[in-house]
Amino acid sequence: QVQLVESGGGLVQFGGSLTLSCATSGFTFTKYGMDWFRQAPGKGLDWVSQISSDGRATLYSDSAKGRFTISRDNAKNTVYLQMNSLKPEDTAEYFCARVPGGERGQGTQVTVSS
């Protein structure tokens, strides 16, 4: 079955960096784009970034543009989200999801302290 497992979250100070990973299995990774989403406490799910199946095309939300970088390693069936210049408003549970399909993992918590 489709499995997505996020990791790499944690507590970081304002201005710090984190790299999230999403390890996948149960489907042909190279045939799917991948999304990152996040959900802050008490708020809805926000789309953060997308990468095409071959990694050549990427998209970012306005809040992520210039600070976050999405990438993928098709040999490892893994997608990454490099996050720099983190702000307290980036505090959220981060999820990866495949495109199309929408299945997502259990999430990894990112907390940015001020």
C-alpha positions as CSV (number, residue, x, y, z in Angstrom):
1,Q,0.0,0.0,0.0
2,V,1.0,3.6,-0.4
3,Q,3.1,4.8,2.4
4,L,4.7,8.2,3.0
5,V,6.8,8.9,6.1
6,E,7.9,12.4,7.0
7,S,10.8,13.1,9.2
8,G,13.2,15.9,10.1
9,G,11.0,18.2,12.0
10,G,12.0,19.7,15.3
11,L,12.5,22.9,17.4
12,V,14.5,25.6,15.8
13,Q,15.2,29.2,16.5
14,F,14.1,32.1,14.4
15,G,16.3,32.3,11.3
16,G,17.3,28.7,11.5
17,S,17.1,25.9,9.0
18,L,15.6,22.4,8.8
19,T,15.4,19.8,6.1
20,L,12.4,17.6,6.0
21,S,12.3,14.3,4.3
22,C,9.5,12.2,3.0
23,A,10.3,8.5,2.4
24,T,7.8,6.8,0.2
25,S,6.9,3.2,-0.8
26,G,4.1,1.2,-2.3
27,F,3.9,3.1,-5.7
28,T,6.1,4.0,-8.6
29,F,7.7,7.2,-7.3
30,T,9.0,8.4,-10.6
31,K,5.5,8.6,-12.0
32,Y,4.2,11.1,-9.4
33,G,4.7,14.7,-8.5
34,M,4.9,15.4,-4.8
35,D,3.5,18.2,-2.6
36,W,4.4,19.5,0.7
37,F,1.6,20.9,2.9
38,R,1.5,22.3,6.4
39,Q,-1.1,22.9,9.0
40,A,-0.7,25.3,11.8
41,P,-2.5,24.8,15.1
42,G,-6.2,25.6,14.8
43,K,-5.8,26.4,11.1
44,G,-6.5,24.7,7.8
45,L,-4.2,22.8,5.5
46,D,-1.9,25.1,3.5
47,W,-0.1,24.1,0.3
48,V,3.7,24.9,0.5
49,S,5.4,23.5,-2.6
50,Q,5.3,21.0,-5.4
51,I,7.8,19.1,-7.5
52,S,7.2,17.3,-10.8
53,S,7.8,13.6,-11.2
54,D,11.2,14.2,-12.9
55,G,12.2,17.0,-10.5
56,R,12.6,19.6,-13.3
57,A,9.6,21.8,-12.3
58,T,9.0,23.2,-8.9
59,L,6.3,25.5,-7.5
60,Y,6.2,27.4,-4.2
61,S,3.6,29.3,-2.2
62,D,4.3,33.0,-1.7
63,S,5.3,32.3,1.9
64,A,7.8,29.6,0.9
65,K,9.3,31.3,-2.2
66,G,12.9,32.3,-1.7
67,R,13.3,30.5,1.6
68,F,12.3,26.9,0.9
69,T,13.6,24.5,-1.6
70,I,11.9,21.3,-2.7
71,S,13.9,18.4,-4.2
72,R,13.7,14.7,-4.8
73,D,15.9,11.7,-5.1
74,N,14.2,9.2,-7.4
75,A,16.7,6.6,-6.5
76,K,15.7,6.8,-2.9
77,N,12.0,7.4,-3.5
78,T,12.3,10.4,-1.2
79,V,11.3,14.0,-1.5
80,Y,12.9,16.8,0.6
81,L,12.0,20.3,1.8
82,Q,14.9,22.5,2.7
83,M,13.7,25.3,4.9
84,N,15.9,28.4,5.6
85,S,15.3,31.7,7.4
86,L,12.5,30.1,9.4
87,K,10.0,32.3,11.1
88,P,7.6,31.6,14.0
89,E,4.7,31.7,11.5
90,D,6.3,28.6,9.8
91,T,5.4,26.6,12.9
92,A,3.1,23.8,11.8
93,E,2.8,20.1,11.1
94,Y,4.3,19.4,7.7
95,F,2.9,16.7,5.4
96,C,4.0,15.3,2.1
97,A,1.5,14.0,-0.5
98,R,1.7,12.5,-3.9
99,V,0.2,14.1,-7.0
100,P,-2.2,13.0,-8.1
101,G,-3.7,10.8,-5.4
102,G,-3.4,13.0,-2.4
103,E,-2.4,10.4,0.0
104,R,-0.2,11.9,2.7
105,G,1.9,10.8,5.6
106,Q,1.5,11.3,9.4
107,G,3.4,14.6,9.3
108,T,6.4,16.0,11.1
109,Q,6.2,18.9,13.5
110,V,8.2,22.0,12.9
111,T,8.3,24.6,15.7
112,V,10.1,27.9,15.3
113,S,10.9,29.8,18.4
114,S,11.2,33.6,18.5
